[in-house]
């Protein structure tokens, strides 16, 4: 990608791409949107999108085979507004899975295998307005999951296995 610095939109859907390595898109400074659907990608390594500061529109990573997102994978995408990770095989959301996504407004995690969310994973998403977590395997909604997400307007949790919702799990969601 060294000679494609002016590229704004990149779509490599429906191919055989198997991995997204560290710094994979780091030379594509002007990208505003990336679409990578229907590829057999299992992992996104740390710093894969570093230097994608103009990536503000959307990052689509749906219908892959993702089982894990490395910590800091999205670091450097501070202007990204929408992230789609639906229809994957993600089981756990770790503390630093979404580090760097300070402007993110919408995240779609539907149709994964998510059983657990680190208490502080979503805490960094201070600008988030829409979270889609339907069709996963969550059993408990902890009081720390959505703490301080005061801009959240819509939260979708249907079709999970929720048995317990802690009494103050939604206390800080003043716009919900």
KOLLUMKOL-985971 format. One line per 3 residues: their letters; for each residue x, y, z of N, C-alpha, C. Coordinates in Angstrom, 2 decimals. Each point is the difference from the previous one (the first is absolute). Example, Ala and Ser with C-alpha at 12.3 -4.5 7.8 and 13.67 -1.06 7.14 Angstrom:
2
as) 13.19 -5.69 7.80 -0.89 1.19 0.00 0.90 1.20 0.00 ~ -0.35 1.05 -0.72 0.82 1.19 0.06 -0.77 1.09 0.73
//
This chain:
176
xxx) 0.81 -1.22 0.00 -0.81 1.22 0.00 0.85 1.27 0.00 ~ 1.27 -0.09 -0.21 0.88 1.15 0.11 -0.29 1.09 -1.03 ~ -0.51 -0.34 -1.15 -0.23 0.98 -1.06 -1.47 0.38 -0.16
xxx) -0.81 -0.34 0.98 -1.44 0.27 -0.10 -0.45 0.96 1.09 ~ 0.76 1.01 0.25 -0.27 0.92 1.10 -1.28 0.81 -0.16 ~ -0.51 0.13 -1.23 -1.21 0.80 -0.21 -1.28 -0.84 0.05
xxx) 0.12 -1.30 0.19 -1.16 -0.89 0.06 -0.94 0.40 1.14 ~ -1.29 0.17 -0.30 -0.98 0.42 1.02 -0.92 -1.13 0.44 ~ -0.40 -0.86 -0.93 -0.90 -1.11 0.32 0.66 -1.30 -0.44
xxx) -0.03 -0.99 0.89 0.63 -1.28 -0.29 -0.98 -1.11 0.32 ~ -0.33 -0.83 -0.99 -0.91 -1.13 0.17 0.69 -1.25 -0.53 ~ 0.23 -0.95 0.89 0.62 -1.26 -0.40 -0.88 -1.17 0.49
xxx) -1.29 0.21 -0.08 -0.97 -1.01 0.43 -0.03 -1.19 -0.95 ~ -0.48 -1.13 0.53 -0.21 -1.22 -0.78 1.28 -0.49 -0.67 ~ 1.06 -0.12 0.79 1.27 -0.52 -0.48 0.51 -1.07 0.95
xxx) 1.27 -0.27 -0.05 0.62 -1.05 0.84 1.03 0.58 0.96 ~ -0.14 1.28 0.32 0.91 0.65 0.94 -0.11 -0.71 1.35 ~ 1.14 -0.43 0.56 -0.06 -0.82 1.21 0.48 0.70 1.26
xxx) 0.60 1.18 -0.13 0.48 0.68 1.20 0.12 1.49 -0.25 ~ -0.07 0.75 1.09 0.29 1.43 -0.03 1.13 0.19 0.99 ~ 1.20 0.20 -0.53 1.20 0.10 0.82 0.20 1.42 0.54
xxx) 0.87 0.11 0.97 0.37 1.30 0.56 0.44 0.96 -1.10 ~ -0.48 1.24 0.11 0.36 1.07 -0.92 -0.43 -0.25 -1.44 ~ -0.94 -0.89 -0.20 -0.46 -0.39 -1.34 -0.44 1.20 -0.83
xxx) -0.73 0.91 0.63 -0.54 1.16 -0.71 0.72 1.31 0.38 ~ 1.11 -0.10 0.67 0.63 1.19 0.58 0.51 1.02 -1.02 ~ 0.20 -0.38 -1.25 0.46 0.95 -1.03 -1.16 0.63 -0.77
xxx) -1.22 -0.40 0.32 -1.17 0.51 -0.72 -0.65 1.12 0.81 ~ 0.68 1.11 0.07 -0.40 1.11 0.85 -1.34 0.62 -0.36 ~ -0.38 -0.07 -1.26 -1.21 0.69 -0.46 -1.25 -0.87 -0.06
xxx) 0.10 -1.25 0.42 -1.18 -0.87 0.00 -1.09 0.59 0.88 ~ -1.23 0.04 -0.52 -1.13 0.43 0.81 -0.93 -1.16 0.32 ~ 0.05 -1.07 -0.81 -0.85 -1.17 0.21 0.75 -1.26 -0.42
xxx) -0.20 -1.07 0.77 0.57 -1.30 -0.34 -1.10 -1.04 0.14 ~ -0.11 -0.86 -0.98 -0.98 -1.09 0.03 0.73 -1.31 -0.28 ~ -0.03 -0.90 0.98 0.67 -1.30 -0.12 -0.99 -1.06 0.48
xxx) -0.96 -0.35 -0.82 -1.00 -1.01 0.39 0.27 -1.32 -0.73 ~ -0.51 -1.08 0.58 0.08 -1.32 -0.63 1.41 -0.38 -0.40 ~ 0.88 -0.01 0.97 1.37 -0.49 -0.14 0.27 -0.91 1.19
xxx) 0.87 -0.99 -0.14 0.25 -0.92 1.12 1.01 0.53 1.02 ~ -0.16 1.25 0.41 0.91 0.63 0.97 -0.40 -0.42 1.41 ~ 0.96 -0.52 0.76 -0.28 -0.43 1.37 0.47 0.99 1.05
xxx) 1.03 0.79 -0.32 0.58 0.90 0.98 0.29 1.36 -0.63 ~ -0.13 1.02 0.81 0.46 1.34 -0.37 1.10 0.33 0.99 ~ 1.21 0.18 -0.51 1.14 0.25 0.87 0.02 1.44 0.50
xxx) 0.77 0.22 1.05 0.15 1.34 0.57 0.55 0.96 -1.04 ~ -0.44 1.24 0.08 0.43 1.10 -0.87 -0.27 -0.24 -1.49 ~ -0.95 -0.83 -0.33 -0.32 -0.27 -1.40 -0.43 1.24 -0.76
xxx) -0.64 0.92 0.70 -0.53 1.20 -0.65 0.70 1.27 0.47 ~ 1.19 -0.14 0.55 0.73 1.16 0.49 0.26 0.99 -1.14 ~ -0.11 1.25 0.31 0.18 1.13 -0.94 -1.19 0.20 -0.92
xxx) -1.06 -0.72 0.18 -1.22 0.21 -0.81 -0.84 1.11 0.63 ~ 0.60 1.15 0.18 -0.66 1.11 0.69 -1.16 0.59 -0.81 ~ -0.01 -0.20 -1.30 -1.11 0.50 -0.82 -1.10 -1.03 -0.18
xxx) 0.19 -1.17 0.59 -1.04 -1.03 -0.05 -1.11 0.42 0.96 ~ -0.96 0.74 -0.54 -1.05 0.54 0.87 -1.38 -0.53 -0.32 ~ -0.21 -0.50 -1.18 -1.33 -0.41 -0.41 -0.39 -1.35 0.60
xxx) 0.54 -1.07 -0.54 -0.41 -1.32 0.45 1.10 -1.03 -0.23 ~ 0.07 -0.93 0.93 0.90 -1.15 -0.12 -0.88 -1.24 0.12 ~ -0.12 -0.74 -1.09 -0.88 -1.18 -0.03 0.86 -1.26 0.00
xxx) -0.14 -0.77 1.06 0.73 -1.25 0.16 -0.98 -1.13 0.34 ~ -1.10 -0.05 -0.73 -1.02 -1.01 0.25 0.17 -1.24 -0.84 ~ -0.63 -1.05 0.44 -0.02 -1.28 -0.72 1.42 -0.53 -0.25
xxx) 0.84 0.17 0.99 1.34 -0.57 -0.05 -0.03 -1.26 0.87 ~ 1.13 -0.45 0.42 0.10 -1.13 0.93 0.69 0.45 1.28 ~ -0.12 1.30 0.31 0.69 0.58 1.15 -0.34 -0.72 1.29
xxx) 1.01 -0.44 0.71 -0.20 -0.58 1.32 0.58 0.93 1.07 ~ 0.88 0.90 -0.43 0.69 0.86 0.96 0.40 1.32 -0.64 ~ 0.01 1.02 0.83 0.50 1.32 -0.40 1.15 0.31 0.94
xxx) 1.19 0.14 -0.53 1.15 0.33 0.85 -0.21 1.36 0.66 ~ 0.55 0.14 1.20 0.02 1.31 0.65 0.66 0.99 -0.95 ~ -0.52 1.20 -0.05 0.55 1.08 -0.79 -0.16 -0.21 -1.52
xxx) -0.83 -0.91 -0.42 -0.20 -0.25 -1.44 -0.49 1.24 -0.73 ~ -0.83 0.80 0.67 -0.58 1.18 -0.64 0.70 1.29 0.40 ~ 1.11 -0.12 0.69 0.75 1.18 0.42 0.41 0.79 -1.24
xxx) -0.23 1.30 0.04 0.34 0.85 -1.13 -1.19 0.37 -0.86 ~ -1.17 -0.49 0.37 -1.23 0.32 -0.75 -0.89 0.91 0.84 ~ 0.60 1.02 0.54 -0.69 0.86 0.97 -1.21 0.73 -0.57
xxx) -0.14 0.09 -1.31 -1.13 0.71 -0.60 -1.10 -0.92 -0.54 ~ 0.18 -1.30 0.15 -0.98 -0.96 -0.53 -1.35 0.16 0.70 ~ -1.08 0.03 -0.79 -1.34 0.18 0.55 -0.78 -1.31 0.12
xxx) 0.22 -0.95 -0.91 -0.79 -1.22 0.00 0.88 -1.23 -0.22 ~ -0.20 -1.01 0.86 0.76 -1.24 -0.09 -0.98 -1.17 -0.03 ~ 0.09 -0.81 -1.05 -0.87 -1.18 -0.14 0.83 -1.26 0.13
xxx) -0.28 -0.77 1.04 0.67 -1.27 0.26 -1.02 -1.13 0.09 ~ -1.12 0.15 -0.67 -1.09 -0.96 0.09 0.33 -1.29 -0.77 ~ -0.70 -1.07 0.39 0.11 -1.30 -0.67 1.43 -0.52 -0.04
xxx) 0.61 -0.04 1.17 1.33 -0.58 0.18 -0.08 -1.08 1.07 ~ 1.12 -0.37 0.55 0.04 -1.04 1.04 0.72 0.50 1.25 ~ -0.13 1.30 0.25 0.66 0.63 1.15 -0.65 -0.52 1.28
xxx) 0.82 -0.45 0.95 -0.52 -0.56 1.25 0.15 0.94 1.19 ~ 1.04 0.82 -0.03 0.31 0.86 1.14 0.38 1.39 -0.49 ~ -0.46 1.01 0.72 0.44 1.37 -0.26 0.94 0.37 1.15
xxx) 1.26 0.18 -0.33 1.02 0.28 1.00 0.08 1.49 0.31 ~ 0.71 0.30 1.07 0.10 1.38 0.48 0.41 0.99 -1.08 ~ 1.00 -0.32 -0.80 0.52 0.94 -0.98 -0.40 -0.34 -1.44
xxx) -1.07 -0.74 -0.16 -0.47 -0.36 -1.34 -0.35 1.23 -0.83 ~ -0.48 1.05 0.66 -0.47 1.18 -0.74 0.80 1.27 0.34 ~ 1.21 -0.18 0.49 0.85 1.14 0.33 0.28 0.84 -1.26
xxx) -0.18 1.29 0.14 0.26 0.93 -1.10 -1.24 0.46 -0.73 ~ -1.13 -0.62 0.27 -1.24 0.34 -0.70 -0.78 1.08 0.75 ~ 0.65 1.13 0.23 -0.58 1.05 0.83 -1.17 0.73 -0.63
xxx) -0.14 -0.04 -1.32 -1.11 0.68 -0.69 -1.11 -0.94 -0.42 ~ 0.16 -1.28 0.27 -0.95 -1.01 -0.49 -1.42 0.29 0.48 ~ -0.94 0.03 -0.93 -1.42 0.25 0.31 -0.83 -1.28 -0.02
xxx) 0.43 -0.97 -0.82 -0.81 -1.21 -0.19 0.90 -1.23 -0.10 ~ -0.40 -1.05 0.74 0.73 -1.27 -0.10 -1.01 -1.13 -0.13 ~ 0.23 -0.87 -0.97 -0.90 -1.12 -0.28 0.74 -1.30 0.28
xxx) -0.41 -0.71 1.04 0.59 -1.27 0.40 -1.02 -1.14 -0.04 ~ -1.04 0.17 -0.81 -1.04 -1.03 -0.09 0.56 -1.30 -0.58 ~ -0.67 -1.09 0.35 0.29 -1.31 -0.58 1.47 -0.40 0.16
xxx) 0.46 0.06 1.23 1.32 -0.51 0.36 -0.21 -1.10 1.04 ~ 1.03 -0.35 0.71 -0.08 -1.02 1.05 0.41 0.60 1.34 ~ -0.25 1.30 0.17 0.49 0.73 1.17 -0.65 -0.51 1.28
xxx) 0.86 -0.49 0.89 -0.44 -0.49 1.31 0.39 0.97 1.11 ~ 1.09 0.73 -0.24 0.46 0.89 1.06 0.55 1.30 -0.58 ~ -0.18 1.05 0.80 0.51 1.33 -0.32 0.79 0.46 1.21
xxx) 1.25 0.38 -0.22 0.79 0.52 1.10 -0.70 1.23 0.58 ~ 0.06 0.15 1.30 -0.68 1.10 0.69 0.32 1.37 -0.59 ~ 1.20 0.18 -0.52 0.43 1.32 -0.46 0.11 0.11 -1.52
xxx) -0.44 -1.00 -0.71 0.13 -0.03 -1.47 -0.72 1.16 -0.68 ~ -1.23 0.25 0.37 -0.80 1.03 -0.67 0.19 1.38 0.61 ~ 0.68 0.08 1.12 0.20 1.25 0.72 0.67 1.08 -0.86
xxx) 0.84 -0.42 -0.92 0.73 0.94 -0.85 -0.86 0.61 -1.09 ~ -1.17 -0.55 -0.22 -0.87 0.44 -1.10 -0.92 1.13 0.46 ~ 0.59 1.10 0.42 -0.76 1.11 0.58 -0.96 0.67 -0.97
xxx) 0.21 -0.11 -1.30 -0.87 0.63 -1.00 -1.06 -0.95 -0.55 ~ 0.00 -1.23 0.46 -0.88 -1.04 -0.56 -1.47 0.35 0.20 ~ -0.79 -0.22 -1.05 -1.44 0.26 0.06 -0.82 -1.26 -0.23
xxx) 0.55 -0.95 -0.76 -0.73 -1.23 -0.34 0.89 -1.21 0.21 ~ -0.49 -0.95 0.79 0.71 -1.26 0.20 -0.96 -1.14 -0.33 ~ 0.45 -0.87 -0.90 -0.80 -1.16 -0.39 0.73 -1.26 0.45
xxx) -0.62 -0.71 0.95 0.56 -1.24 0.54 -1.00 -1.16 -0.09 ~ -0.95 0.08 -0.92 -0.99 -1.06 -0.10 0.63 -1.29 -0.51 ~ -0.66 -1.10 0.30 0.37 -1.32 -0.50 1.43 -0.38 0.40
xxx) 0.26 0.10 1.30 1.26 -0.43 0.59 -0.31 -0.94 1.15 ~ 0.94 -0.21 0.89 -0.17 -0.94 1.10 0.25 0.64 1.36 ~ -0.32 1.27 0.13 0.16 0.70 1.27 -0.97 -0.56 1.03
xxx) 0.47 -0.22 1.22 -0.87 -0.52 1.06 -0.20 1.00 1.13 ~ 0.90 0.96 0.10 -0.08 0.99 1.07 0.31 1.39 -0.56 ~ -0.71 0.99 0.52 0.29 1.39 -0.33 0.54 0.63 1.28
xxx) 1.29 0.22 0.00 0.72 0.53 1.14 -0.21 1.51 0.12 ~ 0.11 0.54 1.20 -0.19 1.45 0.19 1.11 0.82 -0.65 ~ 1.11 -0.61 -0.36 1.11 0.75 -0.59 -0.01 -0.01 -1.53
xxx) -0.75 -0.87 -0.62 0.00 -0.11 -1.47 -0.27 1.34 -0.69 ~ -1.02 0.69 0.45 -0.47 1.21 -0.69 0.24 1.26 0.83 ~ 0.88 -0.11 0.98 0.29 1.13 0.90 0.53 1.19 -0.79
xxx) -0.56 1.15 0.29 0.41 1.29 -0.58 -0.23 0.15 -1.50 ~ -0.84 -0.82 -0.58 -0.33 0.16 -1.43 -1.23 0.91 -0.10 ~ 0.19 1.23 0.40 -1.11 0.95 0.11 -0.59 0.42 -1.34
xxx) 0.67 -0.25 -1.11 -0.53 0.35 -1.32 -0.76 -1.14 -0.65 ~ -0.07 -1.14 0.67 -0.66 -1.17 -0.58 -1.51 0.22 -0.10 ~ -0.53 -0.14 -1.22 -1.43 0.17 -0.26 -0.70 -1.32 -0.25
xxx) 0.70 -0.93 -0.61 -0.62 -1.29 -0.33 0.93 -1.14 0.38 ~ -0.58 -0.99 0.69 0.73 -1.18 0.44 -0.85 -1.22 -0.31 ~ 0.53 -0.89 -0.79 -0.73 -1.20 -0.40 0.65 -1.23 0.62
xxx) -0.76 -0.70 0.84 0.50 -1.18 0.69 -0.89 -1.24 -0.20 ~ -0.92 0.08 -0.92 -0.94 -1.12 -0.19 0.72 -1.25 -0.52 ~ -0.62 -1.13 0.23 0.50 -1.30 -0.46 1.38 -0.33 0.54
xxx) 0.16 0.19 1.30 1.16 -0.46 0.73 -0.49 -1.05 1.00 ~ 0.78 -0.33 0.97 -0.38 -0.96 1.04 0.02 0.67 1.37 ~ -0.38 1.27 0.04 0.11 0.81 1.21 -0.88 -0.55 1.12
xxx) 0.66 -0.28 1.13 -0.69 -0.48 1.19 0.03 1.04 1.11 ~ 1.04 0.84 -0.02 0.19 0.96 1.07 0.34 1.37 -0.56 ~ -0.71 1.00 0.50 0.33 1.40 -0.30 0.23 0.67 1.34
xxx) 1.22 0.44 0.23 0.30 0.66 1.27 -0.85 1.24 0.15 ~ -0.40 0.28 1.23 -1.00 1.04 0.27 0.37 1.39 -0.53 ~ 1.26 0.36 -0.02 0.37 1.32 -0.50 0.77 -0.08 -1.33
xxx) -0.28 -1.01 -0.78 0.69 -0.21 -1.28 -0.25 1.13 -1.00 ~ -1.14 0.65 0.11 -0.35 1.03 -0.99 -0.08 1.40 0.62 ~ 0.50 0.17 1.20 -0.13 1.27 0.72 0.60 1.20 -0.74
xxx) 1.12 -0.17 -0.65 0.66 1.14 -0.64 -0.52 0.24 -1.43 ~ -0.92 -0.80 -0.46 -0.53 0.15 -1.36 -1.17 0.97 -0.01 ~ 0.31 1.27 0.13 -1.03 1.02 0.17 -0.80 0.29 -1.26
xx) 0.51 -0.36 -1.16 -0.71 0.27 -1.27 -0.67 -1.23 -0.59 ~ 0.10 -1.12 0.71 -0.59 -1.24 -0.51 -1.50 0.02 0.10
//
